[in-house]
């Protein structure tokens, strides 16, 4: 759902996938507010690219990755207070094979989980964890070639995430050092690990120290190419998609105007 401040103060509901992008682009007002989760936020943000409009977010999703990175409250009144205060910053976004995304994208186990989660009737973080566990028990890591600004690295990974923002959602900060204002992408590759190592990895993920794990390789640059053995699942901003064996991701610096809490480092 999106709310936009048009002359009659209408609240407009999205009716189908992609509808938020159309509504945001066609809205005659300069401030467009997305009310929803990462999928809705991503649609609305795509709609304002190149329009000069400013975007606000009232987070109401199961993950709310971009909103949490920006420091927005999941309490609607507090989020609305931030919007009414009107402090704006310009932020980066990125393109994955030409498709805009704003939070994270990637391949590997999390992409497989996103693929399953999208068609699952149950929602919420615990359902996501359940699906992840069942897939993990039979998952076979792949070896990737990762090219960052022309420099190639080859390694096996269970999870390979490229972050504009710092998390998947729910404060699971996989690309924990990422900033949406530095003109760079953060790449995190998680090496194969044993089941007994999951609690320690999960703790680092949730307290923002994923980059300190010995199982994690961190890279950073403006353009990332991922090469894998064949086509397969990928994800961007929580939505699954099927991509070919070569994936190109590049940053578009300072291209979106966003309402955020004043003084928050983003």
N, C-alpha and C positions, 0 to 999 in steps of 0.2 A: 504494500500500500504506500502511496505517497501523498503527502499534504503539501500543497503549494499555495503561496499567498497571492492569489489572484484578486481582482477587485471585489468579487462577491464572497470571498473567504471560503470557497468550496473545499471540501475534502474529497479527493478523487481516489478511488480504489483501482488497483491494477486488476485486469481481467484475465490475463494470460501471460506466459513467459515472454519477456521482451517489451511488454506494454509500458513498464515504468520508464524505459528509455525514450519511448515516443512521447509520453506525457511530459517528461522533463524537458525535452527539446522544444515542444510546442507551447509550453507554459509562457505567457507573456510577461510574467514578473521576473525580477532579477534574483530572487531567493527561492530556491526549491528545497523542500525538506522531505527526506525519505524517512518513513516510519516502517521499520521492518528489520530483517536480518541481512546477512552479508550479500545474499542474492539480490534483494531489492536495492540495497545500497549500491551495489555494483552496476545494476541497470540504470539507476538514476544518475550516477556519476558518468556513465558512458553518454547519457543524454545531454549533459551540460558541457562536454568537451567541445572546445572551440566556440562556445556561445557567449563567453564572458559572464555567465551567471555564477552565483555563489550557492553552495550546497550546505545544508544542515542535516543532522542525523538525530533521530530519536530511536535508539536501539531497542528492537523487540524480537530478536532472533534467538536461535539456539546457540550461536557462537559469538556473533558481533565483533569479529576480529578487528576490522578497521576502526570501529567506534572505540573499542577498548584501548587500542594503540594511541588514539588521539586524546584519551583521557576523559571521554564522555561517560556520564552516568547512565546506568541502565534503569534508573528511576525516571519515568517519563517527565515528571515535573522539573527535576533538576536538569535533564537534557533540554527541556524547553526553555528554562531560565538561561542556559548557555546560548541558545539560539537568539533569544531576545536581547542578550547582552551584545551580540553582534560582532565579537572579535574574530577577525578572519586571518587566515594564513594561506599562502600558496603551497601546494604539495605536489610531489611527483606522482606519476602513475607509470605503468609498464605495459608492454605489448608481448603477448605470447603467440607466436606465429600470426601476428597482426591483430590479435584480439586484445582489447584493453583489459587490464586488471589493476587492482588498487591495493590489495593486501598481500597475498601469497599465491604462488603457483608451484606445481611440481609434479614429480612422477615417483613411482615406487609404492610402498605399502599404503601410504596415506591416500594416494590417488585411487588405489583399488577400493579402499574403504569408502571414499567419497562416491565412487561409482555404485557401490552397494547401498550406501546410505540414502542416495537420491531417490531410489525406488522403494525404499522401506517405508512401511506404513507408520512405524513408530519413530518419534523424534526425540531430541534431547541428548545431552552429553553422555549419559549412561548407556543409551542405545548405541551411540557411536563407539564407545569403549568396548561394548559387547561384540560388535561387528569386527572391530580391529583385532580383538583377541582371537576370534574364530579364524580370521584370515591369516593372522600371524602364525598359527599352529601349522599351516601348510605352505607358508610363503617361501619362495626361493629368491634370494637377492640376485640382482643383475649387476653386471659390470658396465659402467658408463664412461664415456669420454666427455669431460667437461672443459669447454674452451671459454675462458674469461678474458676479454679484451685481447684475444689472440694467443694467450698462453694456455697450453693444453695440459690437463691432468686426467689420468685414467685410474679409476678405483671402483671397487664393488660397494654397493650401498643398499640398505634396506629402505631408506627414505632419502629423497633428494629434493630439497625445497629451495625455491628462489623467492626471497622476500623483498617487497617494497616496504611493507610494514613489518612488525616484529613477531607476529603470531598467527596461528591458525584460527584462534578464537578461544574464549573462556580462559584467557590469560596463559594459554599454552604457547609460550614464547620460543618457538623453534628457531627463528632468526633473531635472537635476542638483542643483537647490537644494531639492528636496522633502524634507519631514520627515513621518514618520508620527505625530508628536505635536503638530503645530501647529494642528490643526483646520481646515486649509486644503488646497485642491487646487491643484497647479501645472499650468498649461496651456502647452504648447509647440507653436507652429505653425512649421513649416519651409517657407519660401517656395520656389518653383520654382528649381532650380539646374541647372547644366550638368554633364555627366559628369566633366569635368576637375576640378570642384570637390569631387568625392566624397572623395578622400583627406584633404583638409584638414578637411572636415566630420566624417569618420570619426575622425580623430585627436582632435578636440575632444570627440566623443561618448564615446570610450573613456577620456579622461583627466579627465572631469568638467567640461569647459568648454563644453558645448554652448550654454549661455546667453550666451556671449561672441561667438558667430558673428553676423555681419551678416544672415545668412539666417534667423535665429531670432527670433521674437517670443514673449516670456514674459508670461503673465498669472497672476494668483493670486486665489482667492476661495473662498467656501464652497459656491457653487452655480454650475454651468456648463450652459448650453444651447447645443447645436450645431445649426444649421439648414443643410441642404444641399439640392441640387436634387431628390433622390429617395431612395428606400430603397436600401440597399447594405450592403456588408460593414463590420463593426466587430469589435473584439476587446476582451476583458477578461481579464487575467491569462494571456495567451498563448492563450486559447481564442477561436475565431472565433464570431461570431453575425451574423445578418442583422437589421438594425434599420431602422425607418422614417426619414423625412426629418428628423425632429426628435428629438434625443437629449438627455435631461436627466440630469445627473450631480451628485450632492450628497454632501457628506462627513458621516459619522457620527462625531463626535469621541470618543476615549477609550473605545471600546466593546469592545475585545478585550484579554484578558490574555495576554501572550506571554513566553516564556522567551528571554532575550537575554544576550549577554556583558555583564558588569558594566562600567560606565564607557564603553560605546560610545554615541556620540551618534547618535540615530536620528531 
